[in-house]
Amino acid sequence: MPPNCTLALLHGVLHLMSRPDIRGKHMPIDDFFQSLAQDRQNNAIGVILSGTAPDGTLGLQAIKAAGGITFAQSEDSAEYSGMPHSAIATGQVDFVLPPENIASELARIARHPYLRQELLAVSQEALEEGDKNISVNKIFLLLRTRTGIDFTHYKQNTIQRRIRRRMVLHQLDKIKDYVKFLQVHPKELDALFQDMLINVTSFFRDPETFDALKKEIFPRLMAGRSSELPLRIWIPACSTGEEVYSVAIALFEFLGDHVGTTRLQIFASDIDKEAIDKARQGIYPQRITEDVEPERLQRFFVKTATGYQICKPIRNVCIFAVQNVTKDLPFSRLDLICCRNLMIYLGSMLQKKVLHTFRYALRADGYLMLGTSESIGSETDLFSLLDKKTKIYTRKPVVFRPGADFITMPYAMPPFVAIPSTHPCQPQPQCNKRPSN
């Protein structure tokens, strides 16, 4: 590429683009890998070789999220280990190898039916044998036994891409062989489960969404609110917490000096215990500077040896829990639910169930925010669209009698801890100490 350009892919054709005039470092590898992931989906492969800085790390995560395969050069074989080290540290790299072994592995993958056919000879062969559904259901059964999660009614195209991806990694061509492999290698069930979860997120994703919260939703929620009534927000499918803390920061910014007199409760949940543990700690790598403005870093984060930690006043109002929103008890009396990266992975039956859960969990004047690619589908009797661009809905006052699935979460109300009336997370002594978990 010439200087000050980016490279993008559209329908298999490379396009040279002028570099956008935006804040932050130029990350051309991230930009290209993200374009590659969008264009090639589960047929994308990303390879990070020797280099400095973290460029390519976020791009590899995008490829992994799309169902692609990721490589990084082993650090001991790299002249400059910065780029491989940053990628490997995310846990999103499938193969860590020296260059010659990467080449051999790429050649092997190129011969696999996973890439030779868009829909895979594996699936067609299983279909012809009449055992595709049986094999997939056996995998679901093994996963449910191992993790307690039933993936039967998740989007099947996404689920099957994840299964096929794992088959490639283990050089298996037939789905029935992968079932046998899972039965004798339970750790592979854990790896497949992690692939299913797609824990890819970032701070202030879709910035216009947070602008809408501060300009439209928070003012409505706070208008005439009694100081004794807590503001309650729920972020299901929260992954490692970036979305949760982004909402909390936006709320602190909106409240300003009134944050010390407002009772705040932000609940966050996910089925992935490892992700919840990371979210509770609130520690993130140096590369979040690409998504978080310097002023916010100074006010709401504490510098650590490896990156940044969310300051304690923000962490104090965020309550994390392991929970499966499709079957577990929901929180209740909520003012706002932000669920922006879940519905696209659920089948229609689960979508309907989750939307009913959300409606029941919200107060009469509560709000629901979905992702930009999501909607309430046919459940128009539950919610009214408030903002089409940011997918904000209001709860409809329909007659609704919840069944056994909608018992409220038996979560004890945490004691109210007054936050100092001074502006939160300014560089004060308590926010500049070494972080504590």
C-alpha positions as CSV (number, residue, x, y, z in Angstrom):
1,M,0.0,0.0,0.0
2,P,1.1,3.6,-0.5
3,P,1.4,5.7,2.6
4,N,-1.8,7.0,4.2
5,C,-4.0,4.4,2.6
6,T,-6.0,1.4,3.7
7,L,-6.8,-1.8,1.9
8,A,-10.3,-3.3,1.8
9,L,-12.0,-6.3,0.3
10,L,-15.4,-6.3,-1.4
11,H,-16.8,-9.5,-3.0
12,G,-13.2,-10.8,-3.4
13,V,-11.8,-7.7,-5.0
14,L,-9.2,-5.5,-3.3
15,H,-9.8,-1.8,-3.1
16,L,-7.3,0.9,-2.2
17,M,-8.9,3.5,0.0
18,S,-7.6,6.9,1.3
19,R,-6.9,6.8,5.0
20,P,-9.8,8.4,7.0
21,D,-8.9,11.5,8.9
22,I,-9.7,10.2,12.4
23,R,-8.1,10.2,15.8
24,G,-5.6,7.5,16.8
25,K,-2.9,5.5,15.3
26,H,-3.1,4.1,11.7
27,M,-3.8,0.4,12.0
28,P,-3.9,-0.8,8.4
29,I,-3.6,-4.5,9.3
30,D,-6.6,-4.3,11.6
31,D,-8.6,-2.5,8.9
32,F,-7.8,-5.0,6.3
33,F,-8.4,-8.1,8.5
34,Q,-11.8,-6.6,9.6
35,S,-12.7,-6.1,5.9
36,L,-11.5,-9.6,5.1
37,A,-13.7,-11.1,7.9
38,Q,-16.8,-9.2,6.7
39,D,-16.2,-10.3,3.1
40,R,-15.1,-13.9,3.5
41,Q,-16.7,-14.8,6.8
42,N,-15.8,-18.3,7.9
43,N,-13.4,-18.6,4.9
44,A,-11.1,-15.9,6.2
45,I,-7.6,-16.7,7.4
46,G,-5.4,-14.2,9.3
47,V,-1.7,-14.6,9.8
48,I,0.4,-12.3,12.1
49,L,4.1,-12.4,11.5
50,S,7.1,-10.5,13.0
51,G,6.4,-6.8,13.7
52,T,6.1,-4.2,16.4
53,A,3.0,-2.6,18.0
54,P,-0.4,-4.3,18.4
55,D,-1.6,-3.8,14.8
56,G,-3.6,-6.9,13.6
57,T,-4.7,-8.0,17.0
58,L,-8.3,-6.6,16.7
59,G,-8.4,-7.8,13.1
60,L,-7.6,-11.3,14.1
61,Q,-10.4,-11.2,16.7
62,A,-12.8,-10.1,13.9
63,I,-11.7,-13.1,11.8
64,K,-12.2,-15.5,14.7
65,A,-15.6,-14.0,15.4
66,A,-16.6,-14.6,11.8
67,G,-15.7,-18.2,12.1
68,G,-12.3,-17.9,10.3
69,I,-8.9,-19.3,11.3
70,T,-6.1,-17.4,12.9
71,F,-2.3,-17.8,13.0
72,A,0.5,-16.0,14.8
73,Q,4.2,-16.5,14.4
74,S,5.9,-18.0,17.5
75,E,7.6,-15.3,19.5
76,D,11.0,-17.1,19.7
77,S,11.1,-17.3,15.8
78,A,10.2,-13.6,15.3
79,E,12.8,-10.8,14.9
80,Y,10.2,-8.4,16.4
81,S,7.8,-10.1,18.7
82,G,5.4,-7.2,19.5
83,M,2.7,-8.0,17.0
84,P,2.7,-11.8,17.6
85,H,2.8,-11.3,21.4
86,S,-0.2,-8.9,21.3
87,A,-2.3,-11.3,19.2
88,I,-1.4,-14.4,21.2
89,A,-2.2,-12.6,24.5
90,T,-5.9,-12.3,23.5
91,G,-6.4,-16.1,23.4
92,Q,-7.9,-15.8,19.9
93,V,-5.1,-17.4,18.0
94,D,-5.7,-21.0,16.8
95,F,-2.1,-21.8,15.7
96,V,1.2,-20.4,17.1
97,L,4.0,-21.7,14.9
98,P,7.3,-20.7,13.2
99,P,6.8,-19.5,9.6
100,E,7.7,-22.7,7.8
101,N,5.1,-24.6,9.9
102,I,2.5,-21.9,9.2
103,A,3.1,-22.5,5.5
104,S,2.6,-26.3,5.9
105,E,-0.6,-25.8,7.9
106,L,-2.0,-23.4,5.3
107,A,-1.3,-25.9,2.6
108,R,-3.1,-28.6,4.6
109,I,-6.1,-26.3,5.2
110,A,-6.3,-25.4,1.5
111,R,-6.9,-29.0,0.7
112,H,-9.6,-29.4,3.3
113,P,-13.3,-29.4,2.1
114,Y,-13.9,-26.5,4.6
115,L,-12.3,-24.2,2.0
116,R,-12.8,-26.2,-1.2
117,Q,-16.6,-25.6,-1.1
118,E,-18.6,-22.7,0.2
119,L,-21.0,-25.0,2.0
120,L,-18.6,-27.8,2.6
121,A,-18.5,-31.3,1.3
122,V,-18.7,-32.3,5.0
123,S,-22.3,-31.1,5.3
124,Q,-23.4,-32.5,1.9
125,E,-21.9,-35.9,2.7
126,A,-23.6,-36.0,6.1
127,L,-26.8,-35.0,4.5
128,E,-26.6,-37.7,1.9
129,E,-25.9,-40.3,4.6
130,G,-29.0,-39.1,6.4
131,D,-27.1,-38.5,9.6
132,K,-26.4,-34.8,9.6
133,N,-29.1,-33.9,12.1
134,I,-28.2,-36.9,14.3
135,S,-24.5,-36.0,14.4
136,V,-25.2,-32.4,15.1
137,N,-27.7,-33.3,17.8
138,K,-25.1,-35.6,19.4
139,I,-22.7,-32.6,19.6
140,F,-25.4,-30.5,21.2
141,L,-26.0,-33.3,23.7
142,L,-22.3,-33.5,24.5
143,L,-22.1,-29.7,24.9
144,R,-25.2,-29.6,27.1
145,T,-23.8,-32.4,29.4
146,R,-20.4,-30.6,29.6
147,T,-21.6,-26.9,29.9
148,G,-25.3,-27.0,30.8
149,I,-26.0,-24.9,27.7
150,D,-28.4,-26.2,25.0
151,F,-27.5,-24.8,21.5
152,T,-30.4,-26.5,19.7
153,H,-32.3,-23.3,19.0
154,Y,-29.4,-21.0,18.2
155,K,-28.8,-20.0,14.6
156,Q,-27.8,-23.2,13.0
157,N,-25.7,-21.7,10.2
158,T,-23.5,-20.0,12.8
159,I,-23.3,-23.1,15.0
160,Q,-22.4,-25.4,12.1
161,R,-19.7,-23.0,10.9
162,R,-18.2,-23.2,14.3
163,I,-18.3,-27.0,14.3
164,R,-16.7,-27.1,10.8
165,R,-14.0,-24.7,11.9
166,R,-13.0,-27.0,14.8
167,M,-13.0,-30.0,12.4
168,V,-10.5,-28.2,10.2
169,L,-8.2,-27.5,13.2
170,H,-8.2,-31.2,14.0
171,Q,-7.9,-32.4,10.4
172,L,-11.3,-34.2,10.5
173,D,-13.3,-34.4,7.3
174,K,-16.5,-36.1,8.5
175,I,-18.8,-34.8,11.2
176,K,-19.3,-38.2,12.7
177,D,-15.6,-38.5,13.2
178,Y,-15.7,-35.2,15.1
179,V,-18.4,-36.5,17.4
180,K,-16.1,-39.5,18.2
181,F,-13.3,-37.0,18.8
182,L,-15.4,-35.0,21.2
183,Q,-16.3,-38.1,23.2
184,V,-12.7,-38.9,23.9
185,H,-11.4,-35.4,24.2
186,P,-13.6,-33.4,26.7
187,K,-11.3,-30.4,26.5
188,E,-12.3,-30.0,22.9
189,L,-15.9,-29.5,24.1
190,D,-14.6,-26.6,26.1
191,A,-12.8,-25.2,23.1
192,L,-15.9,-25.6,20.9
193,F,-18.1,-24.0,23.6
194,Q,-15.8,-20.9,23.6
195,D,-16.0,-20.8,19.8
196,M,-19.8,-20.8,20.0
197,L,-19.8,-17.8,22.4
198,I,-18.1,-15.3,20.1
199,N,-16.8,-13.1,22.9
200,V,-15.7,-10.1,20.7
201,T,-16.6,-6.6,21.9
202,S,-15.1,-3.2,22.4
203,F,-15.6,0.0,24.3
204,F,-18.1,2.5,22.9
205,R,-19.0,0.3,19.9
206,D,-21.2,2.3,17.6
207,P,-20.6,5.7,19.3
208,E,-23.9,7.2,18.1
209,T,-25.7,4.6,20.4
210,F,-24.1,6.2,23.5
211,D,-24.9,9.7,22.2
212,A,-28.6,8.5,22.0
213,L,-28.4,7.2,25.5
214,K,-27.1,10.5,26.9
215,K,-29.4,12.8,24.8
216,E,-32.7,10.8,24.6
217,I,-32.9,7.9,27.2
218,F,-31.1,9.1,30.3
219,P,-32.9,12.4,30.4
220,R,-36.3,10.6,30.2
221,L,-35.3,8.1,32.9
222,M,-34.2,10.8,35.3
223,A,-37.0,13.3,34.7
224,G,-39.0,13.5,38.0
225,R,-37.2,10.5,39.5
226,S,-37.3,10.2,43.3
227,S,-33.8,10.1,44.9
228,E,-35.0,6.9,46.6
229,L,-35.8,5.1,43.4
230,P,-32.6,3.4,42.0
231,L,-31.9,3.6,38.3
232,R,-31.6,-0.1,37.2
233,I,-29.9,-1.2,34.0
234,W,-29.3,-4.7,32.7
235,I,-26.7,-5.7,30.0
236,P,-27.2,-9.4,29.1
237,A,-24.6,-11.3,27.0
238,C,-22.0,-8.8,28.4
239,S,-18.9,-10.8,27.4
240,T,-15.8,-9.3,29.1
241,G,-17.5,-6.1,30.2
242,E,-16.6,-3.4,27.7
243,E,-20.2,-2.7,26.9
244,V,-21.2,-2.6,30.6
245,Y,-18.5,-0.1,31.5
246,S,-19.2,2.0,28.4
247,V,-22.8,2.4,29.5
248,A,-21.7,3.2,33.1
249,I,-19.3,5.9,31.9
250,A,-21.9,7.4,29.6
251,L,-24.3,7.5,32.6
252,F,-21.7,9.1,34.9
253,E,-20.9,11.7,32.2
254,F,-24.6,12.5,31.9
255,L,-25.3,12.8,35.6
256,G,-22.2,15.0,36.3
257,D,-22.3,16.4,39.8
258,H,-25.6,14.6,40.5
259,V,-24.0,11.1,40.4
260,G,-23.3,11.3,44.1
261,T,-27.0,11.5,45.0
262,T,-28.3,9.0,42.4
263,R,-28.8,5.3,43.2
264,L,-27.3,3.3,40.4
265,Q,-27.5,-0.4,39.8
266,I,-26.0,-1.8,36.5
267,F,-26.5,-5.6,36.2
268,A,-24.5,-7.5,33.7
269,S,-24.7,-11.2,32.8
270,D,-23.2,-13.8,30.5
271,I,-23.1,-17.6,30.2
272,D,-19.3,-17.5,30.0
273,K,-17.8,-17.7,33.5
274,E,-14.3,-16.8,32.2
275,A,-15.6,-13.7,30.5
276,I,-17.5,-12.6,33.7
277,D,-14.4,-13.1,35.8
278,K,-12.5,-10.8,33.4
279,A,-15.3,-8.3,33.4
280,R,-15.3,-8.1,37.2
281,Q,-11.6,-7.3,37.3
282,G,-12.2,-4.5,34.7
283,I,-8.5,-4.7,33.5
284,Y,-7.9,-4.2,29.8
285,P,-4.9,-4.0,27.5
286,Q,-3.1,-0.9,26.2
287,R,-4.9,-1.2,22.8
288,I,-8.2,0.2,24.3
289,T,-6.7,3.6,23.6
290,E,-8.0,3.1,20.1
291,D,-11.6,3.1,21.3
292,V,-11.4,5.3,24.5
293,E,-10.7,9.0,24.2
294,P,-7.8,10.4,26.3
295,E,-10.1,12.4,28.5
296,R,-12.1,9.3,29.4
297,L,-9.0,7.3,30.0
298,Q,-7.8,10.0,32.5
299,R,-11.2,10.3,34.3
300,F,-12.5,6.7,34.4
301,F,-9.4,4.4,34.2
302,V,-6.3,3.7,36.3
303,K,-3.0,3.0,34.5
304,T,-1.6,-0.5,35.2
305,A,1.6,-2.2,34.2
306,T,0.0,-3.9,31.2
307,G,-2.9,-1.5,30.3
308,Y,-5.8,0.1,32.2
309,Q,-8.3,-0.8,34.9
310,I,-11.8,0.8,35.3
311,C,-11.7,3.1,38.3
312,K,-13.4,1.9,41.5
313,P,-16.5,4.2,41.5
314,I,-17.5,2.8,38.1
315,R,-16.8,-0.8,39.2
316,N,-18.8,-0.3,42.4
317,V,-22.1,0.2,40.5
318,C,-21.6,-2.7,38.1
319,I,-22.8,-6.2,39.3
320,F,-21.7,-9.2,37.2
321,A,-23.4,-12.6,37.3
322,V,-23.2,-15.8,35.3
323,Q,-26.6,-16.3,33.7
324,N,-28.3,-17.8,30.7
325,V,-30.8,-15.3,29.5
326,T,-32.7,-17.9,27.5
327,K,-33.6,-19.9,30.6
328,D,-32.5,-18.4,33.9
329,L,-34.4,-16.0,36.1
330,P,-34.2,-12.4,34.9
331,F,-33.6,-9.3,36.8
332,S,-36.7,-7.2,37.4
333,R,-38.0,-3.6,37.8
334,L,-35.5,-2.4,35.2
335,D,-35.4,1.0,33.5
336,L,-33.2,0.0,30.6
337,I,-32.0,-3.2,28.9
338,C,-29.0,-3.0,26.5
339,C,-28.7,-6.2,24.5
340,R,-26.7,-5.5,21.4
341,N,-24.9,-8.7,20.4
342,L,-27.1,-11.7,21.2
343,M,-30.3,-11.8,19.2
344,I,-28.5,-12.3,15.8
345,Y,-27.3,-15.6,17.1
346,L,-30.6,-17.0,18.3
347,G,-33.2,-18.8,16.4
348,S,-36.8,-17.4,16.1
349,M,-38.1,-19.5,19.1
350,L,-35.4,-18.2,21.4
351,Q,-35.7,-14.7,20.2
352,K,-39.4,-14.7,21.0
353,K,-38.7,-16.1,24.5
354,V,-35.9,-13.6,25.2
355,L,-38.1,-10.6,24.1
356,H,-40.9,-11.7,26.4
357,T,-38.3,-12.0,29.2
358,F,-37.1,-8.5,28.5
359,R,-40.6,-7.0,28.4
360,Y,-41.5,-8.7,31.7
361,A,-38.2,-7.5,33.3
362,L,-38.8,-3.8,32.4
363,R,-40.8,-1.2,34.3
364,A,-43.9,0.1,32.5
365,D,-41.9,3.0,31.1
366,G,-38.7,1.1,30.4
367,Y,-36.5,1.0,27.3
368,L,-34.9,-1.8,25.3
369,M,-31.8,-1.2,23.1
370,L,-30.8,-3.8,20.5
371,G,-27.9,-4.0,18.1
372,T,-27.9,-2.1,14.8
373,S,-28.5,-5.4,12.9
374,E,-31.2,-6.6,15.3
375,S,-34.9,-6.1,15.7
376,I,-37.9,-7.4,17.6
377,G,-39.2,-9.2,14.5
378,S,-42.9,-10.1,14.8
379,E,-43.1,-9.3,18.5
380,T,-44.6,-5.8,17.8
381,D,-47.2,-6.2,20.5
382,L,-44.4,-6.1,23.2
383,F,-42.4,-3.0,22.1
384,S,-42.7,0.2,20.1
385,L,-39.8,1.5,18.0
386,L,-38.5,4.8,19.4
387,D,-35.3,5.3,17.4
388,K,-34.8,3.3,14.2
389,K,-31.1,4.1,13.7
390,T,-30.0,3.1,17.2
391,K,-32.7,0.4,17.6
392,I,-34.2,1.8,20.9
393,Y,-37.7,0.5,21.8
394,T,-40.2,1.4,24.5
395,R,-42.2,-1.2,26.4
396,K,-45.8,-1.5,25.4
397,P,-48.5,-1.6,28.1
398,V,-50.1,-4.9,26.9
399,V,-51.9,-7.3,29.2
400,F,-49.2,-9.9,30.1
401,R,-49.4,-12.8,32.6
402,P,-45.9,-14.3,33.0
403,G,-45.5,-18.0,33.4
404,A,-43.0,-20.0,35.3
405,D,-40.2,-18.9,33.0
406,F,-40.5,-15.3,34.2
407,I,-39.8,-15.5,37.9
408,T,-37.7,-12.6,38.9
409,M,-34.0,-12.9,39.7
410,P,-33.7,-13.4,43.5
411,Y,-30.9,-10.9,43.8
412,A,-30.6,-9.0,47.0
413,M,-30.6,-5.2,46.7
414,P,-27.1,-4.0,47.4
415,P,-26.7,-1.3,50.0
416,F,-26.7,2.3,48.7
417,V,-23.1,3.7,48.9
418,A,-23.0,7.4,48.4
419,I,-20.6,8.5,45.7
420,P,-18.7,11.8,46.5
421,S,-20.4,14.8,44.9
422,T,-17.2,15.8,43.3
423,H,-17.0,14.8,39.6
424,P,-16.4,11.0,39.6
425,C,-13.1,9.5,38.6
426,Q,-11.3,12.8,38.3
427,P,-7.6,12.2,39.0
428,Q,-8.2,12.0,42.7
429,P,-6.0,10.1,45.2
430,Q,-8.4,7.1,45.3
431,C,-8.3,6.7,41.5
432,N,-4.5,7.0,41.2
433,K,-3.6,4.2,43.6
434,R,-2.5,0.8,42.3
435,P,-5.6,-1.1,41.2
436,S,-7.3,-3.6,43.4
437,N,-9.6,-6.4,42.2
